[in-house]
Amino acid sequence: MILSTTHSFGSILTPNHSTRPYTPHLNAVSKLSQASLFSTSVTYKEKRLCECFDLYNELVPYGEAWSWQKSIVKEKKALIQRNHSCSDTLIILQHHPVYTLGNGSSEEYLNFEIIDAPYDVYRTERGGEVTYHGPGQLVMYPIINLRNHKMDLHWYLRELEEVVIRVLSSTFSIKASRLEGLTGVWVGDQKLAAMGIRVSQWIAYHGLALNVTTDLSPFELIVPCGIRNRNVGSIKGILGEFSSPSRYGASDNDSTDDFQLIDITHNALLREFSEVFQLQLSLKPISIL
């Protein structure tokens, strides 16, 4: 059964309600990097403020996060109609296992019957084909007023890709690239990050998903993004191919390694997002959602 959402924007999964069975272990470097991400000082030129709801260590139901996005978009449209300034918003989180389809996605890319789906399936208004979200995958939902940047959808997608390419290069020394005619970020023939957006009145939402420590087996039940004969990969998998886990400062304990890898990737994503879009992130309490 394909689901839609009717969740209220006023309800939110708070840390006390999280089903994720751990608290991340931030090392000193991660703490320092995280503090600098939300600094109010600006060295060269003033950046636009971007409110940031940081749920990266939470598992948030897909329908709930989708409702948040749509409500924020509605608020921004109302501001624009009243000729008020409209800033940007970023939500970063993880999801419980779920499959999502774009507005025009074909069910032929599902290797299962909808009525027997292993996880919930949502058809959304974003572009693109089917993908999977789950624990160990960091999802960024920028809700961007493109009037403040560049009113060009291709430019916006390339900038989202640039965020991930910079993260992989600067933080992990992984050389990633784009593939002509395809959206996303690739290392060889492995797709590490998928993008899918919706733009309404030049307000962009939905966003990108980066596989960090993700269990990739659920991707085997779909044709990810409708692209056959190519693989899906993760940062953890790439690092495992070329180096030991100590490369990113983790211990010998696998679960601790995963927690730290998520922490480090999260910090790098926020840093590079801020730089690519020239935004100053302003951390907001979850309670105001």
Long-range contacts (C-beta under 8 A, 24 or more apart in sequence): 1-114, 1-115, 1-117, 1-121, 2-101, 2-114, 2-121, 2-122, 2-123, 3-63, 3-120, 3-121, 3-122, 4-63, 4-122, 4-123, 5-62, 5-63, 5-64, 5-66, 5-67, 5-122, 6-63, 6-67, 7-61, 7-63, 7-64, 7-66, 7-67, 8-67, 9-67, 9-68, 9-70, 9-71, 9-72, 9-289, 10-289, 11-64, 12-64, 12-68, 12-286, 12-287, 12-289, 13-55, 13-58, 13-59, 13-60, 13-61, 13-64, 14-286, 14-287, 15-58, 15-286, 18-57, 18-58, 18-59, 19-59, 19-96, 20-57, 20-58, 20-59, 20-94, 20-135, 22-57, 22-255, 22-259, 23-57, 24-57, 24-259, 24-260, 24-262, 24-263, 25-256, 25-259, 25-260, 25-263, 26-263, 27-249, 27-260, 27-263, 29-249, 30-260, 30-263, 30-264, 30-267, 33-267, 33-268, 33-271, 34-267, 34-270, 36-271, 37-267, 37-270, 37-271, 37-274, 37-281, 38-281, 38-282, 38-283, 40-280, 42-280, 46-280, 47-274, 47-278, 47-279, 47-280, 48-87, 48-88, 48-148, 48-278, 48-279, 48-280, 49-87, 49-88, 49-279, 49-280, 49-282, 50-87, 50-88, 50-89, 50-90, 50-274, 50-277, 50-279, 50-280, 50-281, 50-282, 51-87, 51-88, 51-89, 51-90, 51-282, 51-284, 52-89, 52-90, 52-91, 52-92, 52-270, 52-281, 52-282, 52-283, 52-284, 53-89, 53-90, 53-91, 53-92, 53-284, 53-286, 53-289, 54-92, 54-270, 54-283, 55-91, 55-92, 55-93, 55-94, 55-286, 56-92, 56-93, 56-94, 56-138, 56-262, 56-266, 57-94, 57-262, 58-93, 58-94, 59-93, 59-94, 59-95, 59-96, 59-135, 60-93, 60-94, 60-95, 60-96, 61-95, 61-96, 61-98, 62-95, 62-96, 62-98, 62-100, 62-120, 62-122, 62-133, 63-120, 63-122, 65-91, 65-93, 65-95, 65-139, 65-141, 66-122, 66-124, 68-289, 69-141, 69-143, 69-205, 69-206, 70-205, 72-143, 72-205, 73-143, 73-200, 73-203, 73-205, 76-143, 76-145, 76-203, 77-200, 77-201, 77-203, 80-145, 80-147, 80-201, 80-203, 86-145, 86-147, 86-148, 86-203, 87-145, 87-148, 88-142, 88-143, 88-144, 88-145, 88-148, 88-277, 88-279, 89-142, 89-143, 90-140, 90-141, 90-142, 90-143, 90-270, 90-273, 90-281, 91-140, 91-141, 91-143, 92-138, 92-139, 92-140, 92-141, 92-266, 92-269, 92-270, 93-138, 93-139, 93-141, 94-133, 94-134, 94-135, 94-136, 94-137, 94-138, 94-139, 95-133, 95-134, 95-135, 95-137, 95-139, 96-134, 96-135, 97-132, 97-133, 97-134, 97-135, 97-218, 98-122, 98-132, 98-133, 98-134, 99-130, 99-131, 99-132, 99-133, 99-218, 99-222, 100-124, 100-126, 100-130, 100-131, 100-133, 101-129, 101-130, 102-126, 102-127, 102-128, 102-129, 102-130, 102-196, 103-127, 103-198, 105-129, 105-130, 105-226, 106-226, 109-222, 109-223, 109-226, 110-221, 110-222, 111-220, 111-221, 111-222, 111-223, 112-221, 118-218, 118-221, 119-218, 124-198, 124-206, 125-198, 126-196, 126-197, 126-198, 126-206, 127-196, 127-197, 127-198, 128-183, 128-194, 128-195, 128-196, 128-225, 128-226, 129-223, 129-224, 129-225, 129-226, 129-227, 130-222, 130-223, 130-224, 130-225, 130-226, 131-194, 131-196, 131-209, 131-222, 131-224, 131-225, 132-218, 132-219, 132-222, 132-224, 133-209, 134-214, 134-215, 134-218, 135-214, 135-215, 136-211, 136-212, 136-213, 136-214, 136-215, 136-234, 136-236, 136-258, 136-262, 137-209, 137-210, 137-211, 137-212, 137-214, 138-209, 138-210, 138-212, 138-262, 138-265, 138-266, 138-269, 139-207, 139-208, 139-209, 139-210, 140-207, 140-208, 140-209, 140-210, 140-269, 140-273, 141-205, 141-206, 141-207, 142-204, 142-205, 142-207, 142-273, 142-277, 143-203, 143-204, 143-205, 144-203, 144-204, 144-205, 144-277, 145-202, 145-203, 146-199, 146-202, 146-203, 146-204, 147-202, 149-277, 151-202, 153-197, 153-199, 153-204, 156-197, 156-199, 156-204, 157-183, 157-195, 157-197, 159-276, 159-277, 160-195, 160-197, 160-207, 160-208, 161-185, 161-193, 161-195, 162-272, 162-276, 163-208, 163-269, 163-272, 163-273, 163-276, 164-192, 164-193, 164-208, 164-210, 164-269, 164-272, 166-272, 166-275, 166-276, 167-210, 167-265, 167-268, 167-269, 167-272, 168-192, 168-235, 170-268, 170-272, 171-248, 171-264, 171-265, 171-268, 172-235, 172-238, 172-239, 172-247, 172-248, 174-235, 174-238, 174-239, 182-227, 183-225, 184-225, 185-210, 187-233, 187-238, 189-230, 189-231, 190-230, 190-231, 190-232, 190-233, 190-237, 190-238, 191-224, 191-225, 191-227, 191-230, 191-231, 191-232, 191-233, 192-232, 192-233, 192-234, 192-235, 192-238, 194-224, 194-225, 210-235, 210-265, 210-269, 211-235, 212-236, 212-261, 212-262, 212-265, 213-258, 213-261, 213-262, 235-261, 235-265, 236-261
